[in-house]
Each structure stands twice: as C-alpha cells, then as structure tokens.
Amino acid sequence: MNTELDSRPLADLEQDAIARVEEEFARRARGVKPWTPSEYVDRIEQVHIRYNHRRQWLRTHEQETAS
C-alpha cells in the first residue's frame, strides 16, 4: 500500500472505496449487464464490512502494543 494512502484517515479511504463502487455501477449501467440494485447494495455493504474489520483489527493491535 502507498504510504501516502496510509496516512489518510480510514474514513476517507472508505469513502474513496464507495466512490469506486459507484463509478463501477455507473460504468456497468451503460453496458450489457448492469448491476441490479441488490448487487449494488451488496458491493457497498462489502466495503463497509471490510473497513469495519480493519478498524477492529487496528483496535485489537493497538491494545496489544500498549500492553
């Protein structure tokens, strides 16, 4: 991962990931097989889950290093 990205807040990175999903949704909407609304919501949910796991991992490791 790029160090410049590492220094950005996790919430900003999450918003960027959501924006990429929205761009892909728009791109596919113009194509042959667009995402259904449920596929779109699933992709957004996956982004939130991934970043929630990352937050949990950071909290866990923060506690380990503090010990």
N, C-alpha and C positions, 0 to 999 in steps of 0.2 A: 504494500500500500504506500502511496505517496505521503511523505512527511507533511507536506502542506495540508493534505486532507486530514491527517491525524490530529492536527492542531485545531481543526474546526470542531465546534460543538456537535455532539451526536444528533441533536435535534435538527441541525442544518443538513447533516448528511442524510438523515431520514427523509427530510423534505425533498432533497435532490433525488433520492431513490423513487419517491412517489411521483415526482415530475417526470422521471424517465418512464415510469409505467404509463402515465397519462400520454406521453409522446408516442409510445408504442401503441396504445389504444387508438389514438388518432390516426396513426400510420396504417394500422390494420383496418380501420373503418373505411379507408379508401380502397382497400384491397379486396381480394376474392373471398377471404374467410375472416370477417371481423369477429372480435371477441363478443360474446354475449355479455349482458350486464353482470351476470353472476360470475363469469370468468374475470371480468374487470375487478369486481369486488374481492374475489379470491386473491388476485395479484396484490391488491392494496393491503389486504389482510396479511399476506405473506411478508410484505415489507415491515409492517408493524410488529409481527411476531419476531422476525429476525433482529430488529433493533431492540425489542424488549429482552430477548435472550442476551444480546450484547450488553445491555445495561445491567442485567442480573449478573453476568459473568464479571463485569467490572466491579460491581459492588462486592461480590464474593472475594475477588482477588485483592481488592482494596483492604478488606478485613484481614486477609492472610498476611499481607505485608506489614500491617500495623501491629501484628502480634509479636 
